[in-house]
Amino acid sequence: MISPGICTITGITEHNSYCNYRFYGGTKSLKARVSSAVMQKNEGYGWLSKSKKLKDNQRESVKEGDTYGGEIEVQEHIDTETIPYKMKFEGEESVVVFDLETTVLSRKSDITQLAAFDGTTVFNEYVSPREVISPKVSELTGLTFDFSCDQMYHHGKPVESRDIQIVLLEFIDFISKKKKPILFGHNIAAFDIPILMNKLRHHSLLSEFMLHIYGCIDTIKLARRKFKTKDIGNHKQQTLVTKLLGIEYDAHNAC
């Protein structure tokens, strides 16, 4: 389980005047709106470290793989494989599986879709990008965006897309309703988490996010420990699902 903050995030844009005047009425949660508005004012201090409670959770690792607590520090030049500390599960944690799609295959890309599932409720939002979706990515995801009319398409069909800041607020609201939510995802340490943290930081929402998240687990790390390459071919999520569950699905749709 990899704490999002140990992923190297460079080139983060600091809070600017554009962020100061964003619209918050689109999110359902009053708490999220107020918290975000307050942080837009005060975020200059960087993210606020969670205190002694988190440090008290520093425990031994679990057998399933590297697990990390939610204490995060967004810095440069940090080895993504470094283990900040281990923690022990107590059985009260909530599992939230998440994924995202992007404009390009880069950690600095825009998010075009953010989806999550807690076993009961689906969170799925398309995001209006501020940069062009690369042809290669469009071929994989089926997502295109027409800037002339501010319209996103999924395999040629119009879909509603929203501003990234509103989507992030809704995502925070979604996970805040879970008890000790742990984000699960495949290859999130190298890709999804750095991108998500970059956007949260850019929109001055990282502190709010960290108030609610308990930690993250990268399932590709677990798969590499559990299954040998010679037995399954590779550790891609689509391969694992096919081999272990006999199911085929659209691997490039976040939902």
MIDOSE-1310 file (N, C-alpha, C; in nm, 2 decimals, decimal comma, always signed):
residues 255
misp	+0,08/-0,12/+0,00/+0,00/+0,00/+0,00/+0,09/+0,12/+0,00; +0,07/+0,20/-0,10/+0,16/+0,32/-0,11/+0,10/+0,45/-0,08; +0,16/+0,52/+0,01/+0,10/+0,65/+0,05/+0,12/+0,75/-0,07; +0,02/+0,82/-0,11/+0,03/+0,90/-0,23/+0,15/+0,99/-0,23
gict	+0,18/+1,04/-0,11/+0,29/+1,15/-0,11/+0,43/+1,10/-0,14; +0,45/+0,97/-0,14/+0,58/+0,92/-0,17/+0,61/+0,92/-0,32; +0,51/+0,94/-0,40/+0,53/+0,95/-0,54/+0,59/+1,08/-0,58; +0,69/+1,08/-0,66/+0,75/+1,21/-0,70/+0,66/+1,29/-0,78
itgi	+0,63/+1,41/-0,74/+0,55/+1,51/-0,81/+0,63/+1,63/-0,84; +0,66/+1,66/-0,96/+0,74/+1,78/-0,99/+0,65/+1,88/-1,07; +0,70/+2,00/-1,08/+0,63/+2,10/-1,16/+0,49/+2,13/-1,12; +0,46/+2,12/-0,99/+0,33/+2,15/-0,94/+0,30/+2,30/-0,94
tehn	+0,19/+2,34/-1,01/+0,16/+2,48/-1,01/+0,10/+2,52/-0,88; +0,15/+2,63/-0,83/+0,10/+2,68/-0,70/-0,04/+2,75/-0,72; -0,11/+2,77/-0,61/-0,24/+2,83/-0,61/-0,23/+2,97/-0,67; -0,32/+3,00/-0,76/-0,32/+3,12/-0,83/-0,46/+3,19/-0,83
sycn	-0,46/+3,30/-0,90/-0,59/+3,38/-0,90/-0,70/+3,31/-0,96; -0,67/+3,22/-1,06/-0,77/+3,14/-1,13/-0,85/+3,06/-1,03; -0,77/+3,00/-0,94/-0,84/+2,91/-0,84/-0,92/+2,99/-0,74; -0,89/+3,11/-0,72/-0,96/+3,19/-0,62/-1,10/+3,22/-0,65
yrfy	-1,14/+3,21/-0,78/-1,27/+3,25/-0,82/-1,35/+3,13/-0,88; -1,32/+3,01/-0,84/-1,39/+2,90/-0,89/-1,53/+2,89/-0,83; -1,62/+2,82/-0,90/-1,76/+2,80/-0,86/-1,77/+2,67/-0,78; -1,83/+2,68/-0,66/-1,84/+2,56/-0,57/-1,99/+2,51/-0,56
ggtk	-2,08/+2,58/-0,62/-2,22/+2,54/-0,60/-2,26/+2,41/-0,67; -2,17/+2,36/-0,76/-2,20/+2,23/-0,82/-2,19/+2,11/-0,74; -2,12/+2,12/-0,63/-2,10/+2,00/-0,54/-2,22/+1,99/-0,44; -2,26/+1,87/-0,41/-2,38/+1,85/-0,33/-2,35/+1,87/-0,18
slka	-2,22/+1,86/-0,14/-2,19/+1,87/+0,00/-2,15/+2,01/+0,04; -2,23/+2,06/+0,13/-2,20/+2,19/+0,19/-2,07/+2,19/+0,26; -2,04/+2,09/+0,33/-1,91/+2,08/+0,40/-1,79/+2,09/+0,31; -1,80/+2,02/+0,19/-1,70/+2,02/+0,10/-1,68/+2,16/+0,04
rvss	-1,79/+2,23/+0,01/-1,79/+2,36/-0,05/-1,72/+2,46/+0,05; -1,76/+2,45/+0,17/-1,71/+2,54/+0,27/-1,56/+2,51/+0,30; -1,53/+2,39/+0,31/-1,39/+2,35/+0,34/-1,30/+2,39/+0,22; -1,35/+2,38/+0,10/-1,27/+2,42/-0,01/-1,25/+2,57/-0,02
avmq	-1,35/+2,64/+0,01/-1,35/+2,79/+0,00/-1,25/+2,84/+0,11; -1,25/+2,78/+0,23/-1,16/+2,82/+0,33/-1,01/+2,79/+0,29; -0,99/+2,67/+0,23/-0,86/+2,63/+0,19/-0,80/+2,71/+0,08; -0,89/+2,76/-0,01/-0,85/+2,84/-0,12/-0,79/+2,97/-0,06
kneg	-0,83/+3,01/+0,06/-0,78/+3,13/+0,12/-0,65/+3,10/+0,19; -0,64/+2,98/+0,25/-0,53/+2,96/+0,34/-0,42/+2,86/+0,29; -0,44/+2,81/+0,18/-0,35/+2,69/+0,13/-0,21/+2,73/+0,12; -0,17/+2,86/+0,12/-0,03/+2,90/+0,11/+0,06/+2,83/+0,20
ygwl	+0,01/+2,77/+0,31/+0,10/+2,70/+0,40/+0,13/+2,56/+0,36; +0,08/+2,51/+0,25/+0,10/+2,38/+0,21/+0,01/+2,28/+0,28; +0,03/+2,15/+0,26/-0,07/+2,06/+0,32/-0,04/+2,05/+0,47; -0,14/+2,03/+0,55/-0,13/+2,02/+0,69/-0,11/+1,88/+0,73
sksk	+0,00/+1,85/+0,80/+0,03/+1,72/+0,84/-0,07/+1,67/+0,95; -0,12/+1,55/+0,93/-0,21/+1,49/+1,03/-0,12/+1,45/+1,15; -0,17/+1,46/+1,26/-0,08/+1,46/+1,38/-0,06/+1,33/+1,44; -0,05/+1,33/+1,57/-0,01/+1,21/+1,65/-0,09/+1,08/+1,62
klkd	-0,22/+1,10/+1,59/-0,30/+0,98/+1,56/-0,24/+0,90/+1,45; -0,19/+0,96/+1,34/-0,13/+0,89/+1,23/-0,01/+0,82/+1,28; +0,07/+0,89/+1,35/+0,20/+0,83/+1,40/+0,18/+0,71/+1,48; +0,07/+0,71/+1,56/+0,04/+0,60/+1,64/+0,00/+0,47/+1,56
nqre	-0,03/+0,49/+1,43/-0,07/+0,38/+1,35/+0,04/+0,31/+1,28; +0,16/+0,36/+1,31/+0,28/+0,30/+1,25/+0,30/+0,16/+1,31; +0,27/+0,06/+1,23/+0,28/-0,08/+1,28/+0,35/-0,17/+1,18; +0,34/-0,30/+1,21/+0,41/-0,39/+1,12/+0,33/-0,41/+0,99
svke	+0,39/-0,46/+0,89/+0,33/-0,48/+0,76/+0,23/-0,60/+0,76; +0,14/-0,60/+0,66/+0,05/-0,72/+0,65/+0,11/-0,80/+0,54; +0,08/-0,93/+0,53/+0,14/-1,02/+0,44/+0,11/-0,99/+0,29; -0,01/-0,92/+0,27/-0,05/-0,90/+0,13/+0,04/-0,81/+0,05
gdty	+0,12/-0,73/+0,12/+0,21/-0,64/+0,04/+0,24/-0,52/+0,13; +0,31/-0,42/+0,07/+0,35/-0,30/+0,14/+0,22/-0,22/+0,17; +0,20/-0,18/+0,29/+0,09/-0,10/+0,33/+0,14/+0,03/+0,40; +0,07/+0,14/+0,37/+0,12/+0,26/+0,42/+0,01/+0,34/+0,48
ggei	+0,03/+0,42/+0,57/-0,07/+0,51/+0,63/-0,09/+0,63/+0,55; -0,19/+0,72/+0,59/-0,23/+0,83/+0,51/-0,14/+0,95/+0,53; -0,04/+0,95/+0,61/+0,04/+1,07/+0,63/+0,12/+1,10/+0,50; +0,11/+1,22/+0,45/+0,16/+1,24/+0,32/+0,24/+1,37/+0,32
evqe	+0,35/+1,37/+0,24/+0,42/+1,50/+0,22/+0,46/+1,50/+0,08; +0,41/+1,60/+0,01/+0,44/+1,61/-0,14/+0,57/+1,68/-0,16; +0,67/+1,61/-0,20/+0,81/+1,66/-0,22/+0,86/+1,61/-0,35; +0,97/+1,68/-0,39/+1,04/+1,63/-0,51/+1,15/+1,54/-0,46
hidt	+1,21/+1,46/-0,56/+1,32/+1,38/-0,54/+1,30/+1,27/-0,43; +1,18/+1,21/-0,43/+1,15/+1,11/-0,34/+1,13/+0,98/-0,42; +1,20/+0,87/-0,37/+1,19/+0,74/-0,44/+1,06/+0,69/-0,42; +0,99/+0,65/-0,53/+0,85/+0,60/-0,52/+0,85/+0,46/-0,45
etip	+0,96/+0,40/-0,44/+0,96/+0,27/-0,37/+0,99/+0,28/-0,22; +1,02/+0,40/-0,17/+1,05/+0,42/-0,03/+0,93/+0,39/+0,06; +0,95/+0,32/+0,16/+0,85/+0,28/+0,26/+0,85/+0,38/+0,37; +0,75/+0,47/+0,39/+0,76/+0,56/+0,50/+0,73/+0,50/+0,63
ykmk	+0,63/+0,41/+0,64/+0,61/+0,33/+0,76/+0,50/+0,23/+0,72; +0,49/+0,12/+0,81/+0,39/+0,02/+0,78/+0,28/+0,04/+0,88; +0,16/-0,02/+0,85/+0,05/-0,01/+0,94/-0,02/-0,14/+0,94; -0,10/-0,17/+1,04/-0,18/-0,29/+1,06/-0,32/-0,26/+1,04
fege	-0,39/-0,34/+0,96/-0,53/-0,32/+0,94/-0,61/-0,37/+1,07; -0,71/-0,31/+1,10/-0,79/-0,35/+1,22/-0,93/-0,40/+1,18; -0,96/-0,41/+1,05/-1,09/-0,46/+1,01/-1,20/-0,36/+0,99; -1,17/-0,23/+1,02/-1,27/-0,13/+1,02/-1,26/-0,05/+0,89
esvv	-1,16/-0,07/+0,81/-1,13/+0,01/+0,69/-1,23/-0,02/+0,58; -1,26/+0,09/+0,50/-1,34/+0,07/+0,38/-1,26/+0,06/+0,26; -1,30/-0,02/+0,17/-1,23/-0,04/+0,04/-1,30/+0,05/-0,06; -1,22/+0,13/-0,13/-1,27/+0,21/-0,24/-1,17/+0,19/-0,36
vfdl	-1,22/+0,12/-0,46/-1,14/+0,10/-0,58/-1,16/+0,22/-0,67; -1,05/+0,27/-0,73/-1,06/+0,39/-0,82/-0,97/+0,38/-0,94; -1,00/+0,46/-1,04/-0,92/+0,46/-1,16/-0,95/+0,60/-1,22; -0,86/+0,64/-1,31/-0,88/+0,76/-1,39/-0,82/+0,74/-1,53
ettv	-0,87/+0,82/-1,62/-0,82/+0,83/-1,76/-0,77/+0,97/-1,77; -0,68/+0,99/-1,87/-0,61/+1,11/-1,88/-0,59/+1,15/-2,03; -0,55/+1,28/-2,05/-0,53/+1,33/-2,19/-0,41/+1,27/-2,26; -0,30/+1,25/-2,18/-0,18/+1,18/-2,24/-0,13/+1,09/-2,14
lsrk	-0,03/+1,01/-2,18/+0,03/+0,91/-2,09/+0,15/+0,98/-2,01; +0,11/+1,07/-1,93/+0,21/+1,15/-1,85/+0,15/+1,19/-1,72; +0,24/+1,20/-1,62/+0,20/+1,23/-1,48/+0,15/+1,38/-1,48; +0,18/+1,46/-1,58/+0,14/+1,60/-1,58/+0,02/+1,62/-1,66
sdit	-0,05/+1,51/-1,71/-0,16/+1,52/-1,80/-0,29/+1,56/-1,72; -0,39/+1,61/-1,80/-0,52/+1,64/-1,74/-0,60/+1,51/-1,72; -0,69/+1,51/-1,62/-0,78/+1,40/-1,60/-0,90/+1,41/-1,69; -0,94/+1,31/-1,75/-1,06/+1,31/-1,84/-1,18/+1,23/-1,78
qlaa	-1,14/+1,14/-1,69/-1,25/+1,06/-1,62/-1,19/+1,01/-1,49; -1,28/+1,02/-1,39/-1,24/+0,97/-1,25/-1,36/+0,89/-1,20; -1,33/+0,76/-1,17/-1,43/+0,67/-1,12/-1,39/+0,60/-1,00; -1,48/+0,56/-0,92/-1,46/+0,48/-0,80/-1,58/+0,40/-0,76
fdgt	-1,55/+0,29/-0,68/-1,66/+0,20/-0,64/-1,63/+0,15/-0,50; -1,73/+0,15/-0,41/-1,71/+0,11/-0,28/-1,78/-0,02/-0,25; -1,82/-0,09/-0,35/-1,89/-0,22/-0,33/-2,04/-0,21/-0,35; -2,08/-0,08/-0,33/-2,23/-0,05/-0,35/-2,25/+0,06/-0,44
tvfn	-2,18/+0,17/-0,42/-2,21/+0,30/-0,49/-2,10/+0,32/-0,59; -2,14/+0,36/-0,71/-2,04/+0,40/-0,82/-2,03/+0,55/-0,83; -1,91/+0,59/-0,83/-1,87/+0,73/-0,86/-1,81/+0,74/-1,00; -1,87/+0,81/-1,09/-1,81/+0,82/-1,22/-1,84/+0,96/-1,28
eyvs	-1,73/+1,03/-1,31/-1,74/+1,16/-1,36/-1,64/+1,18/-1,48; -1,69/+1,24/-1,59/-1,61/+1,28/-1,70/-1,56/+1,42/-1,67; -1,44/+1,46/-1,71/-1,38/+1,59/-1,67/-1,34/+1,66/-1,80; -1,38/+1,79/-1,81/-1,35/+1,87/-1,92/-1,20/+1,90/-1,92
prev	-1,12/+1,86/-2,01/-0,98/+1,88/-2,01/-0,94/+2,02/-2,05; -0,82/+2,07/-2,02/-0,77/+2,20/-2,07/-0,67/+2,18/-2,17; -0,64/+2,06/-2,21/-0,54/+2,03/-2,31/-0,60/+1,92/-2,40; -0,55/+1,92/-2,52/-0,61/+1,82/-2,62/-0,58/+1,68/-2,58
ispk	-0,68/+1,59/-2,60/-0,66/+1,45/-2,57/-0,58/+1,39/-2,69; -0,47/+1,33/-2,66/-0,38/+1,28/-2,77/-0,46/+1,17/-2,85; -0,43/+1,16/-2,98/-0,50/+1,06/-3,07/-0,48/+0,92/-3,01; -0,35/+0,89/-2,96/-0,33/+0,76/-2,91/-0,42/+0,72/-2,79
vsel	-0,43/+0,82/-2,70/-0,52/+0,80/-2,58/-0,66/+0,79/-2,62; -0,71/+0,87/-2,72/-0,84/+0,87/-2,77/-0,88/+0,73/-2,83; -0,78/+0,67/-2,89/-0,80/+0,54/-2,95/-0,82/+0,44/-2,84; -0,75/+0,45/-2,73/-0,76/+0,36/-2,62/-0,89/+0,38/-2,54
tglt	-0,92/+0,50/-2,51/-1,03/+0,53/-2,42/-1,16/+0,56/-2,49; -1,15/+0,60/-2,62/-1,28/+0,64/-2,69/-1,32/+0,78/-2,65; -1,24/+0,85/-2,57/-1,28/+0,99/-2,53/-1,22/+1,09/-2,62; -1,30/+1,19/-2,67/-1,26/+1,30/-2,74/-1,33/+1,43/-2,68
fdfs	-1,27/+1,54/-2,71/-1,33/+1,67/-2,66/-1,32/+1,77/-2,76; -1,44/+1,84/-2,79/-1,45/+1,94/-2,88/-1,45/+2,08/-2,81; -1,34/+2,15/-2,81/-1,32/+2,27/-2,74/-1,41/+2,39/-2,79; -1,45/+2,37/-2,92/-1,54/+2,48/-2,98/-1,68/+2,49/-2,92
cdqm	-1,72/+2,37/-2,87/-1,86/+2,37/-2,81/-1,85/+2,31/-2,67; -1,73/+2,29/-2,61/-1,71/+2,24/-2,48/-1,79/+2,11/-2,46; -1,77/+2,02/-2,55/-1,85/+1,89/-2,54/-1,75/+1,77/-2,55; -1,77/+1,68/-2,45/-1,69/+1,55/-2,45/-1,78/+1,44/-2,52
yhhg	-1,70/+1,35/-2,59/-1,77/+1,24/-2,65/-1,70/+1,11/-2,61; -1,78/+1,01/-2,59/-1,73/+0,87/-2,56/-1,77/+0,78/-2,67; -1,67/+0,74/-2,75/-1,70/+0,66/-2,87/-1,80/+0,73/-2,96; -1,79/+0,86/-2,97/-1,87/+0,94/-3,06/-2,00/+0,98/-3,00
kpve	-2,04/+0,94/-2,88/-2,16/+0,98/-2,82/-2,14/+1,09/-2,72; -2,22/+1,20/-2,72/-2,20/+1,30/-2,62/-2,22/+1,26/-2,47; -2,13/+1,30/-2,39/-2,14/+1,27/-2,24/-2,11/+1,40/-2,17; -2,18/+1,41/-2,05/-2,16/+1,53/-1,97/-2,02/+1,53/-1,90
srdi	-1,95/+1,64/-1,92/-1,82/+1,65/-1,85/-1,83/+1,78/-1,76; -1,75/+1,78/-1,65/-1,75/+1,89/-1,56/-1,61/+1,94/-1,53; -1,61/+2,05/-1,47/-1,48/+2,11/-1,43/-1,40/+2,03/-1,33; -1,27/+2,02/-1,35/-1,19/+1,93/-1,26/-1,21/+1,96/-1,11
qivl	-1,22/+2,09/-1,08/-1,23/+2,12/-0,94/-1,36/+2,07/-0,87; -1,46/+2,08/-0,95/-1,59/+2,03/-0,90/-1,59/+1,88/-0,88; -1,53/+1,81/-0,98/-1,52/+1,67/-0,97/-1,43/+1,63/-0,85; -1,32/+1,70/-0,83/-1,24/+1,66/-0,71/-1,31/+1,68/-0,58
lefi	-1,39/+1,79/-0,58/-1,47/+1,82/-0,46/-1,57/+1,70/-0,43; -1,64/+1,66/-0,54/-1,73/+1,55/-0,53/-1,66/+1,42/-0,49; -1,54/+1,40/-0,54/-1,47/+1,28/-0,51/-1,43/+1,28/-0,36; -1,39/+1,39/-0,31/-1,36/+1,41/-0,17/-1,48/+1,38/-0,08
dfis	-1,59/+1,44/-0,13/-1,72/+1,42/-0,06/-1,76/+1,27/-0,06; -1,73/+1,20/-0,17/-1,76/+1,06/-0,18/-1,68/+0,97/-0,08; -1,55/+1,00/-0,07/-1,47/+0,92/+0,02/-1,49/+0,96/+0,16; -1,53/+1,08/+0,19/-1,54/+1,13/+0,32/-1,65/+1,06/+0,40
kkkk	-1,74/+1,00/+0,32/-1,86/+0,93/+0,38/-1,82/+0,78/+0,42; -1,70/+0,74/+0,39/-1,66/+0,60/+0,43/-1,58/+0,61/+0,56; -1,57/+0,50/+0,62/-1,50/+0,48/+0,75/-1,36/+0,44/+0,71; -1,26/+0,52/+0,74/-1,12/+0,48/+0,71/-1,10/+0,43/+0,57
pilf	-1,14/+0,51/+0,47/-1,13/+0,47/+0,33/-0,99/+0,44/+0,28; -0,97/+0,33/+0,22/-0,84/+0,30/+0,16/-0,86/+0,29/+0,01; -0,79/+0,36/-0,07/-0,80/+0,36/-0,22/-0,72/+0,24/-0,27; -0,79/+0,16/-0,35/-0,72/+0,05/-0,42/-0,72/+0,08/-0,57
ghni	-0,61/+0,05/-0,63/-0,60/+0,07/-0,78/-0,48/-0,01/-0,83; -0,49/-0,03/-0,96/-0,38/-0,11/-1,03/-0,28/-0,01/-1,09; -0,16/-0,02/-1,05/-0,05/+0,06/-1,10/-0,07/+0,21/-1,06; -0,13/+0,23/-0,95/-0,16/+0,37/-0,91/-0,04/+0,44/-0,85
aafd	+0,05/+0,36/-0,80/+0,17/+0,43/-0,74/+0,25/+0,50/-0,84; +0,26/+0,45/-0,96/+0,34/+0,50/-1,07/+0,26/+0,60/-1,16; +0,13/+0,60/-1,16/+0,06/+0,68/-1,25/-0,06/+0,75/-1,19; -0,16/+0,69/-1,14/-0,29/+0,75/-1,10/-0,27/+0,84/-0,98
ipil	-0,20/+0,80/-0,88/-0,18/+0,87/-0,76/-0,10/+1,00/-0,78; +0,01/+1,00/-0,85/+0,08/+1,12/-0,88/+0,00/+1,22/-0,95; -0,08/+1,18/-1,05/-0,16/+1,27/-1,12/-0,27/+1,33/-1,03; -0,34/+1,24/-0,96/-0,44/+1,29/-0,87/-0,39/+1,39/-0,76
mnkl	-0,27/+1,36/-0,71/-0,21/+1,45/-0,61/-0,17/+1,58/-0,67; -0,13/+1,57/-0,79/-0,09/+1,69/-0,87/-0,21/+1,79/-0,88; -0,32/+1,73/-0,92/-0,44/+1,81/-0,94/-0,50/+1,86/-0,81; -0,50/+1,78/-0,71/-0,54/+1,83/-0,58/-0,46/+1,94/-0,53
rhhs	-0,33/+1,93/-0,55/-0,24/+2,04/-0,50/-0,26/+2,16/-0,58; -0,28/+2,15/-0,71/-0,30/+2,26/-0,80/-0,43/+2,34/-0,76; -0,53/+2,27/-0,72/-0,66/+2,33/-0,69/-0,67/+2,35/-0,54; -0,56/+2,34/-0,46/-0,56/+2,37/-0,32/-0,66/+2,28/-0,24
llse	-0,67/+2,16/-0,28/-0,76/+2,06/-0,22/-0,68/+1,94/-0,15; -0,55/+1,95/-0,15/-0,48/+1,84/-0,10/-0,50/+1,82/+0,05; -0,50/+1,93/+0,12/-0,52/+1,92/+0,27/-0,66/+1,86/+0,30; -0,76/+1,90/+0,23/-0,89/+1,84/+0,25/-0,90/+1,70/+0,22
fmlh	-0,84/+1,66/+0,11/-0,83/+1,52/+0,07/-0,77/+1,43/+0,18; -0,65/+1,48/+0,24/-0,58/+1,41/+0,34/-0,65/+1,40/+0,47; -0,75/+1,48/+0,50/-0,83/+1,47/+0,62/-0,92/+1,35/+0,62; -0,94/+1,29/+0,50/-1,04/+1,18/+0,49/-0,98/+1,05/+0,45
iygc	-0,87/+1,05/+0,37/-0,81/+0,93/+0,32/-0,73/+0,86/+0,43; -0,74/+0,73/+0,43/-0,67/+0,65/+0,53/-0,54/+0,59/+0,47; -0,54/+0,57/+0,34/-0,42/+0,51/+0,28/-0,45/+0,46/+0,14; -0,35/+0,40/+0,07/-0,37/+0,35/-0,07/-0,30/+0,22/-0,08
idti	-0,35/+0,13/-0,16/-0,29/+0,00/-0,20/-0,28/-0,01/-0,35; -0,16/-0,04/-0,40/-0,14/-0,06/-0,54/-0,15/-0,21/-0,56; -0,25/-0,26/-0,63/-0,27/-0,40/-0,65/-0,17/-0,47/-0,74; -0,10/-0,39/-0,83/+0,00/-0,45/-0,91/+0,12/-0,50/-0,83
klar	+0,14/-0,43/-0,72/+0,25/-0,48/-0,63/+0,21/-0,61/-0,56; +0,09/-0,62/-0,52/+0,04/-0,74/-0,46/+0,04/-0,86/-0,57; +0,00/-0,83/-0,69/-0,01/-0,93/-0,79/+0,13/-0,98/-0,82; +0,23/-0,90/-0,83/+0,37/-0,94/-0,85/+0,42/-1,03/-0,75
rkfk	+0,37/-1,02/-0,63/+0,42/-1,10/-0,52/+0,34/-1,24/-0,52; +0,22/-1,23/-0,56/+0,13/-1,35/-0,55/+0,14/-1,44/-0,68; +0,16/-1,38/-0,79/+0,16/-1,46/-0,92/+0,29/-1,45/-1,00; +0,34/-1,56/-1,04/+0,46/-1,56/-1,12/+0,43/-1,53/-1,26
tkdi	+0,52/-1,45/-1,33/+0,50/-1,41/-1,47/+0,48/-1,53/-1,56; +0,56/-1,64/-1,53/+0,56/-1,76/-1,62/+0,42/-1,83/-1,61; +0,35/-1,80/-1,50/+0,22/-1,87/-1,49/+0,10/-1,79/-1,55; +0,12/-1,65/-1,55/+0,00/-1,57/-1,60/+0,04/-1,49/-1,72
gnhk	+0,16/-1,48/-1,76/+0,20/-1,40/-1,87/+0,25/-1,26/-1,84; +0,17/-1,18/-1,77/+0,21/-1,05/-1,72/+0,11/-1,01/-1,61; +0,14/-0,89/-1,55/+0,06/-0,85/-1,43/-0,03/-0,73/-1,47; -0,06/-0,71/-1,59/-0,16/-0,61/-1,63/-0,30/-0,65/-1,57
qqtl	-0,37/-0,55/-1,54/-0,50/-0,57/-1,48/-0,59/-0,66/-1,57; -0,60/-0,62/-1,69/-0,68/-0,69/-1,79/-0,64/-0,84/-1,80; -0,51/-0,87/-1,80/-0,46/-1,01/-1,80/-0,50/-1,08/-1,67; -0,49/-1,02/-1,56/-0,52/-1,08/-1,43/-0,67/-1,12/-1,43
vtkl	-0,76/-1,02/-1,47/-0,90/-1,04/-1,47/-0,94/-1,16/-1,56; -0,88/-1,16/-1,68/-0,91/-1,27/-1,77/-0,86/-1,40/-1,72; -0,74/-1,41/-1,67/-0,68/-1,54/-1,62/-0,75/-1,59/-1,49; -0,78/-1,50/-1,40/-0,83/-1,54/-1,27/-0,98/-1,55/-1,26
lgie	-1,05/-1,46/-1,34/-1,20/-1,45/-1,33/-1,27/-1,49/-1,46; -1,19/-1,51/-1,57/-1,25/-1,55/-1,69/-1,34/-1,44/-1,75; -1,31/-1,31/-1,72/-1,40/-1,20/-1,76/-1,32/-1,11/-1,85; -1,38/-1,06/-1,96/-1,32/-0,96/-2,04/-1,40/-0,83/-2,03
ydah	-1,33/-0,71/-2,03/-1,40/-0,59/-2,01/-1,32/-0,48/-2,07; -1,37/-0,36/-2,07/-1,30/-0,24/-2,13/-1,21/-0,19/-2,03; -1,08/-0,22/-2,05/-0,98/-0,18/-1,95/-0,95/-0,03/-1,95; -0,99/+0,04/-2,06/-0,96/+0,18/-2,07/-1,08/+0,27/-2,05
nac	-1,17/+0,22/-1,97/-1,28/+0,30/-1,92/-1,27/+0,29/-1,77; -1,25/+0,41/-1,71/-1,22/+0,41/-1,56/-1,33/+0,35/-1,48; -1,46/+0,37/-1,52/-1,57/+0,31/-1,45/-1,57/+0,16/-1,46
